[in-house]
């Protein structure tokens, strides 16, 4: 039986105007797995990540060739509802960006916007469940109606993860989710990612090689817009198949 | 350790230092085996004593290699080829240290044998010693040059020593059967032959780790070894 695939990317080229940022990238992302994307700055890993929920559509002159399928469905087809796509494929950014409102409202925001609103009790239940899933509930349950800005950086990032989880996505894209955090907060985010993979497909862009090694099941190494190697993480970090991967992860680069 | 230089010169320097210590240590072990056999064949008790004394240098280097490995693991978090190099270093250091111990054992038996009249002219034992030293040298060359092919050759050639041991054992057995007064000396010679056979085993261990170092493939205990 073939391995299950959540996202299938085939022969993707990506251009910012005339500048080609991705060259013929093909990869199969497995469900309920953490996939890490590593590579030097400007290698195309963030561009690739944003291509998976069409965040690049917002950039003038950006153009994609090739195919990206979510559960076999072409996400770049004319029939695809981009709002619906982004609900299924959520995103967490490097800098936590809570809205200037209460902790509760931050989590409830997406649910309300998506019109799932309904009864107050139901909303309470969703807020508690997602804050628990984001490993933040115990720390904030006494002050749900205080401003989200009163939280620490690590807590804000977990709040953003809770906000993303509240609309029940299937895939979470994370762009350097812990790079601005101290080691303890980073460890909490990593533990959270590890636990979340039971229910979600997670793709993480990170510059922190050890973080990629710790949290991911599979790792892709990007270099100058090409996906040089995609392999099991334990294989990449013990015996990578490609010389360029070896040079990069061991620090023999440039 | 991949040939390209590390961006961090300090890290590169530590890896080099580790390799140099292992090379120094293996050179000393090789020399000890060679001298211990020479002390017996040439009947030179002072050389045997000297070999026994040199074991301290090997032990000291073993500790230094271990410390350096722990330090690199803790501070540099090596991955891929560097990680395999550290893992290899930590394993082969033990084999090299054991080879030093074997040389000491041979030296001790030689000291005792030299005090008694010669049982026979030693012919097969020097041949076996030469074969053991050759295999040891090849396994270390394979390590120095990251040569997986040579390492595989060492693993296959190890049985040459097993055969030589059997031959020496049988011959000495006939001596013991003919003349019980020869038993004590014959047993000591058998002990030395067995020690040389174990040098071959340690060399094969080193060679197996070299294949792992180069290819990232574990071939111990007959797994994954292409016998073609």
Interface residues (C-beta under 8 A of the other chain):
Chain A: X209 X210 X213 X236 X237 X238 X239 X240 X245 X246 X247 X249 X250 X251 X252 X253 X254
Chain B: X2 X4 X5 X6 X7 X8 X11 X77 X78 X79 X80 X81 X82 X83 X84 X215 X216 X217
